[in-house]
């Protein structure tokens, strides 16, 4: 049996509900709904240890979950920006540089990887 991906949904908008429903029949995904008003939200998310957290950007609690990126390697956050109809994907991928030249090369690599309109 293949590994199942644990996905946490934070939020209760119509858009969030639609995203959650669209994934409910995917057997490779374990979907967990978490109320963002839950006391100790971060502790709750740490205990679940999801592979992906889908949340609504611009909410009072959205900035607090960004702290999980540095704590949980491999975690991905998918932020739904309802106002602009866009999705922002954040991950905990880290690169270490030993010199300004390596840092400069990293920036150049990242800029070249960005699709240009």
PEURZI-V386193 format. One record per pair of residues at least 24 apart in sequence whose C-alpha atoms are under 10 Angstrom apart, sorted by the first residue. I is the first residue (numbers start at 0). J is the second residue. D is the distance in whole Angstrom. If there is no record, write none. Layout:
# PEURZI-V386193
I:J:D, I:J:D
This chain:
# PEURZI-V386193
0:27:9, 1:26:10, 1:27:7, 2:27:7, 2:28:9, 3:27:5, 3:28:5, 3:29:6, 3:30:10, 3:50:9, 4:28:5, 4:29:6, 4:30:8, 4:49:8, 4:50:6, 4:51:8, 5:29:5, 5:30:6, 5:31:8, 5:47:8, 5:48:8, 5:49:5, 5:50:5, 5:51:7, 5:52:9, 6:30:5, 6:31:6, 6:32:9, 6:47:10, 6:48:9, 6:49:6, 6:50:6, 6:51:5, 6:52:6, 6:53:7, 6:75:10, 6:76:10, 7:31:5, 7:32:6, 7:33:7, 7:44:8, 7:47:9, 7:48:9, 7:49:6, 7:50:8, 7:51:6, 7:52:5, 7:53:6, 7:54:8, 7:76:10, 8:32:5, 8:33:6, 8:34:8, 8:35:9, 8:51:9, 8:52:6, 8:53:5, 8:54:6, 8:55:9, 8:77:10, 9:33:5, 9:34:6, 9:35:6, 9:36:9, 9:52:7, 9:53:6, 9:54:5, 9:55:7, 9:60:10, 9:61:9, 9:78:10, 10:34:6, 10:35:6, 10:36:9, 10:53:9, 10:54:6, 10:55:6, 10:56:10, 10:58:9, 10:60:10, 10:61:10, 11:35:9, 11:54:9, 11:55:9, 12:55:8, 12:81:9, 14:55:9, 14:79:8, 14:80:10, 14:81:8, 14:84:10, 15:53:8, 15:54:8, 15:55:8, 15:79:8, 15:81:10, 18:53:9, 18:79:10, 19:53:9, 35:59:9, 35:60:7, 35:61:9, 35:64:10, 36:60:8, 40:64:8, 41:65:10, 41:66:9, 41:67:8, 45:70:9, 45:71:8, 48:74:8, 49:73:9, 49:74:7, 49:75:9, 49:76:10, 50:74:5, 50:75:6, 50:76:9, 51:75:5, 51:76:6, 51:77:7, 51:89:10, 51:90:9, 52:76:5, 52:77:6, 52:78:8, 52:89:10, 53:77:5, 53:78:6, 53:79:7, 53:86:10, 53:87:10, 53:88:9, 54:78:5, 54:79:6, 54:80:9, 54:86:10, 55:79:5, 55:80:6, 55:81:7, 55:86:9, 56:80:5, 56:81:8, 56:82:9, 56:85:10, 56:86:9, 56:87:9, 57:81:9, 57:82:9, 65:89:9, 65:90:10, 65:91:10, 67:91:9, 68:92:9, 68:93:10, 69:93:9
